[in-house]
Amino acid sequence: METYRIADIPIALKGDFGQYYQKRMEEYKAAEEKPEMVFEAFRECENIPIPEGDVIANINQRYWLKKKDGGLVSMDRIPWFSDQILNLTEADSMWKNIRLLTCKSDLIQIDSELRAFNMVGETMKYAILEKNGVFIHSSALCYRGQGVLFSAPSGTGKSTHTGLWKKYYPEETTIINDDMPAIRFIDGAPYVYGTPWSGKTDINTNIKVPLNAIVFITRGENSIRRIAGAEAVWRLLDETRKPAVPELMQRNLDMLSNILSSVPAYLLSCDMSREAVETSKSILESE
């Protein structure tokens, strides 16, 4: 059983998750300690039986079931085979013990090891809500000990922007995670963490720094302004997983509210120049 620390949460993996997973998780290996979450993998079953439970949500062929003991099950069905389950995640009520199943299918082009890796990452987006945390779709960097999230819809240029920080301030800038950093409150203060799930670029660093600002990026002439209220809430909500389960959604909303109450949020209009970096850097110098 391998042990890792993700966002200061000790997790253990039981079963063969494959070499791809081991490679992506290498930097997050930890000494053996009592895990707070245990993932058990049974990869590539011939068939996954439909579990018992009451259906409480169904969005885009992902079904959520509530078990009698309070645990949750999510399962993805292949639309054109209504009786075939592609992936299944089963967790107890506290997200301490989690079982993952995948079904063999020639119709699925994703490598089985990548599927297992992605399933753990997807599950962590829900499980971390039990740990006073949340994942936010963003490119996170550390500049002189200050953590900043640059968030925007895919293709807007957030990775390009943080790459410019690294280009012009290489000794003072560390990319924490280029796609899906974690935020957790520790002793009442928000911190940003690197995680292994960093999108296609695979740029991530296993560090933890205080979160000082959230910056939402749009394309345009270089300018920045502070935002708050509904504008900040909706922009941040757009960049997080929106759980279909009401209790998880409420925890997600509470986390986002706590973050926006703790750190300032900004809207950055920018091009891809050094001037754009200086514009966004000005907020750290003024805080």
PyMOL commands that set and color helices and strands:
alter all, ss='L'
color gray80, all
select helices_A, chain A and resi 19-28+112-131+158-168+199-201+229-238+246-262+274-286
alter helices_A, ss='H'
color red, helices_A
select strands_A, chain A and resi 2-6+9-14+37-45+54-59+62-66+72-77+85-91+97-103+133-135+139-143+146-151+173-177+182-186+189-193+208-219+223-227+265-270
alter strands_A, ss='S'
color yellow, strands_A
deselect
rebuild
show_as cartoon
